[in-house]
Amino acid sequence: MKISEITSAIELFAPLALQENYDNSGIQLGNLQSETESALICIDVTEEVIDEAIALNSKLIISHHPLIFKGLKSITGKDYIERCVVKAIKNDITIYTAHTNLDNAWGGVSFKMAEKLGLTNVCVLSELSDSLLKLITFVPNKNLEKVRNSLFEAGAGHIGNYDQCSYQSEGYGTFRAGEGSTPFCGEINELHSENEIRLEVILPVNLKSKAIKALYDSHPYEEPAFDLIPLMNDFARAGAGVVGELPESMTEIDFLKKIKIDFKVEGLKFSPLLNKSVRKIALCGGSGAFLIGNALRASADAYITGDIKYHDFFNHNESILLVDAGHYESEQYTIELICEIIQKKFATFAVHFTKCKTNQINYL
């Protein structure tokens, strides 16, 4: 199978347009047009992981964390990143990363965490902004349903938990077809008036090209008129972290014990206990301390993430139970998520989970 087929399936689930501007998701090195019989999935790329791929004859490694995060001014093998680059190139191995685009995608990393905890009524904790467009076009009455359905199939028309959302209003348009045109209605060089429907739908920025193609493919006019307007609305189906509910309330201690079991945590850091039950839980895979304020605004009883700073435990120790489960520990199930994305599209394609221990933090 071509590697591009696998990466396209991932990007359909987690478009690269969803990644943060500091990130480096996508192809890291290699050739997307080459073929592979299997893929090796990991959180971090290390030399041991590349050796594992070589032994498995996997020509594709898919990681969550980018191997190449900053620009490389030289490749001399002075650190593990450069050694990995050299070894991967020598062995014709392509490395692909799904990082913050997978964090921000609906059903992404934090959703997988919520699934492991058994949370229900899960929604995005911090919705993406500047990620929506409104498409406005004008369609002859009898062609409205075809055009509208085509845009829906392209992914337009989602608002929160609702789909196939649109607005329409009646009016009429005018045009005069010039020489060399092939008008759907009207005559060459004659002013024509047509009863039309003004159709409006919302779509994510990353679906812009797909929606425009769907419009051209389904619209009867040779030159359909349309507008794309950037919106300031937040995008409820994409963003960082999630918030949801446990099936029933738990004591803080029992909840902490549950986290240790569900996430195989050897050492759990948490803020002073508030001596109250917890049910509404916010969480974010990886370094999510920046979302503590969002968890508070969501009225969460507890917030789970990794890499919480020392003074964050002071600043919020009377308002919410903060739990630092570890960066790797909170994201470990991303491997399962990537596998599910691939096998939903390609059920028989071989996917291997790395057996290498890539977490560099140890506990005594």
N, C-alpha and C positions, 0 to 999 in steps of 0.2 A: 504494500500500500504506500502511496506517496505520503510523505510527512506532512505536506500541505493539507491533505484531507483531514488528518488528525488535528492539526492546529486550527483549521477552520471550524471544526466542531467545538473546540474550546472557546474560540472567539465568538461563535454564535451565542454561547451561554454567557460569556464574560467579554464583551467587546473591548478592544484596546482603548477605545475612547473613554472608558470608565476609569482608567488608571489616573493616579495623581500626577501632577505635572513634574514632580521630582523623580518619578519612578522610571524603570527601564524594563517594562514587561514586553513580551513578544520574543522574537527570534534573537538569541544571544550570539550564536555562531553556527555555521554549517549551511546546508543547502536544503531549502524547503521542498525542492523538486526531486530530491533523492528519495529512495524507497527504503522501507524498513519492515521487518516482520514482527517487531514488537516494540514496546516502549517501557522504559524504566522510570518510575515516578519517585520523587524524593522531595523533601523540604529544602535541603541545601545540597549544592553540588560540591563534592570533595574529590580528591584523587582516588579514594577508595570506591566512591560511587562510579566513577568513570571506569575503574578496573572491573567493577561488577557488570557494567554495561558491555564491556569487551568480552567478558566470560559468557554473557548471555547472548552475545551477537546482536544486541540491540543497538541500532543506529540512531536512536532518539532518546534523549533524557529530557523529561519534563520536570521542572523544579517549581517550587513556590517562591523561594527567594532568588533574586537575580544573582548569577555568578558575577556578571559584569555590571556594577552599579554606577561607577564613575569611569571616565575616560582613561584608557591605558596609553601612556606616552611611550612605553617600550614594553617588550615581552621578552624577558631574559630568564624567567623561572625563579625570580628572587622571592616570590611568595606563592601561597597555594593557589591563588587565583590565576596567576600567569602559568603555573605548572599545569593546572587543569585545562587552560586554553590550548597549550601546546599539545598535551596528550589527546585532547578531543579532536583537534585538527589532524594529528598524525593518524588517528584511527577512524577518520571519516564519521565522527559522531556529531550529530546536530543537538544543540542545547536550546531548549525553549522554556520560557518562564511565564507563569500566570500569577502575578503578584497582586498589586492593589486593584487591578481590574477584577480579579476574582474576589477580593475583599469587598468591593463595592457592588458586585452583581447581586441581583435578587436570587436567593438560594445559595449564596456563596459561603465563604469561610465561617462567618459568625452564625449563619443559619445552620451549618453543620454542627457547630458547638451546641446550639440550642436543641437540635435534634438529639444529641447525646445526653443532654440533661432532661429530655422529655418535656420541653416547654411547648405551650400552645399559644394561640393568638399572637404569633410572632410577627413583628413589623420592624422596619428600619429605624434605628436610633437617631442617626444624623443624616438626613436626606441630602442628596446632591443638589447643588444649585447651579444655575446657568447651564442646564443640561437638556432643556426642552425647547422645542420649536412649535409654532402654530403654522400649519399649512392651510392656505385658503385658495380654493380654485373655483371655477365657474363651469357648470356642466349642463347641457341640455336636459330637460326634465326626464325624457325617456331613457337616458343613459346614466342617471344618478346612481342607481343601485349597483351597476357594474363597477363604476369608478370607486364608489364608497367601499364596496367589499374588497376591491383590489388593494386599497390603502389599508384596510383592516388586516388583510393577509400579510401585508408588508410590515406590520407591527405598530401601525398608528392607532390612535383611539383608546389608549389605556389611561385611566385616571384612577389611581389607588387600586382598589379591588374590583373596579369595573372595567369592562372592555367594550369595544364597538361603540365608543362615545363619539358623537359628532353633533354639529349644529348646521342647520340649513335655513335659508331664507330665499324667497322668490324675487326675481327681478328680470331684467332683460339686458342683453349685451348687443353691441353693434360692431360690425367690422366690414371692411371692403377687401375682397380677395384680389391680389395683384396678379400680373402676368406670371405664368410659371407655377402658380399655386394649384392645389387640388382640394378645394374647400369641401367640407362635409355637407354644408348646406349653403345656399346663396349662389350667386353667379359672379363670374370674373368681372371686375371693375364696377360692380353695383353695390351700393350700401345695403347691408343686410341687418335685420334686427331679429334676434332669437330669444325666446323665453328660456331663461336659465335659472339654475339653482346655485346659490352661493354656498359652497360646502366648506366647513372648517373642521379640522382634526388636529389633535396634539400628538407629537411624536418625540422620542428621544433624539438628541443630536446625532448619535451614531447610526441612526436609521435614515438619515437624510437622503443619501444616494439611493438606497433601496426604495424609499417612498417615491422619489422623483421618477425612477424607472417604472414603478407600478402605475404611476399617474400617466406617463406617456404611453405605456402599453395598453391601458384600458380606456383612455380618453378618446372620443371620436374625432376631436379636432386635430388638424395638422400641426397647429401651434397653440396648445392649451395655455391659457393664462393662469399663473399661480403666484402667490406670495409666500415667502418663508419669513416668519417674524420671531426673533429670539424672545423668550419669556423669562421673567424673573421668578416664576414659581419654582418651588422645590420639587424634585422628582421623587415621589413616594416609593417607587419601586427600585431605587438604587441609592447606595450610600454606605456609610461606615457604621458597624455595630448593629445589634438588634436588641429588642426588648420583648419579653414574653412572660408567660405565667407558668408556674409549677402546677401540676394537677391539684395539689392541695398544699396548704401552708405547712412549713417545717420550722423547727427551732433552728437557730443559727448554727449550733454545733452539729446537728444532724445534716444540715445543708453543706457545711464545710467537709464533713466526712464523705458525703455524696460526691463532691467535687474531686476529692482525693481518689476515690474509686473510679469514677467515670473518666477522669483524665490521667490516671496513673501517676499522680503527683507524689514525689518523695518528700518534698518540703513545701508547705503552703504558707504564704504570708498573708495576714489579714489584719484589719484595723480592730480597735477595741470593740468587744461585743456590746450591742445596744439592748440586750435582754428583751428582744421582741421576736415575733415570728417573721419569716420571710416567705413571700410568694411571687411578687413581681420582680423579675430578674432582668438586668441589663448586662450585656457582655460584648466583648470585641476581641477577636483573635489578634495576637501579636502585641505590638506596643500601642495600647489604647488609652493611656492615661489622659490624653487630650479630650476624651469623651466623658470624663467624670461629671462635668457640668451638665451634659445632655442626660446622663443617667439620673441626676438630681431633678432636672426639669420634668423627666418622665415619671417622677415619683416612684422610682425603683427602690426596693428594699435592700438590694445588694447589686454590686457591679463587679464582674469578673473580667480580668484582662491580664496582660503581662507588662513587665517593666514599669511598675508604679514607683515613682520616686519617693524617697524617705519622707520629705515634707508634705507630700500629698496625703499621707496617713494622718498628719496633724490637722491639716486644713479642713478635713471632712469627717473627723472621727465621731461627731455627734449627730450626723445626719444620714449616713448610709454605711452599710457594711462593704468595705472595699476588700477585694480578694485578688491577690497577685498569684496566679496559678503558674506563671512562667511563660516566656515567649514561645518556646518550642512546644511546651505541653498544650497551650491553648490552640495551636495551629496544627497539631500532629495529624488530625483527621482530614486535613486538606488532601492528603494522599488518596484517601477513600473517595473524596468528592471528585477529584480529577478523573479517577478510574470510572466512576459512575457516569460522568459526562461523556467519556469516550465510548464506553460500552453501551450506552443508550443509543448511540448512533451506529456503532460497529460492534455488534454483539460477540463476534467470534475473533476479534483482534486481540492478540496477546498483550496483556498489561502486567508488569511486574512491580511489586512494591519493593523498594530498596530494603535490604537486610542490614545495611551499614548503620551504625550509630553516628548520626550527624550532629546531635545535640552536644555542644562542647561544655555545657554546664553540668557539673557533677555535685552530688550531695554526700556528705559523710554522716 
